[in-house]
Amino acid sequence: MGIKSKEERILELFLNEPSKHWHFGQIVGTAKVSEPCSNKWLKGMLRENIIQKVKPRGKMPYFIGNFRNENYRNKKKIYALEKMSKSGLLVKLQQLKNAKAVVIFGSYARSDWNSQSDVDIFVLGDPGDLKFGVLWGGLGFQGRARELQVHSYSSIEETRGIHSGLMKNVVKGYFVKGCIHDIAEVKT
């Protein structure tokens, strides 16, 4: 993975910690970007409605992720897919030879993950060497590893015993391999 741009280093703060109150000095220090550059990129993100600036009375202003805005959510989805691609996770999942369907679901699919979130993966078939609890480098905040929660089922019959809430999340997920018809019967 190459060196991140200054904009990416600032954006990463708000995508990984969406509800954190980021004061300007914290942004400069954590992202390791100069004050003028930070100011430039923050203004751009404010224009795009990716972040909000909050000025409480009698206190220092701070910035926060605008997590209810579609621009923010779209940026977060693209960022997550780029991280999974650059880290090699997407290719690894697509190359699972004995898997009929592979789905990324949960907070990563909904774009409401944070720096503490894991990556939920559903595999119909053999997950190979991917196991529940494995750490995958390059997915986390500032390049750290994230835990993979691999939910694997060897056959479609075995999936019938899955809790309905889990299956609803899987169906709403991002299909890396296969399609919805591989894991669920769709009635018209």
Helices and strands as residue ranges (DSSP letters): H 6-16, H 24-31, H 35-47, E 51-54, E 62-65, H 70-86, H 89-94, E 99-105, H 107-110, E 119-125, E 134-136, G 141-143, E 146-153, H 156-159, H 164-171, E 174-177, H 180-183
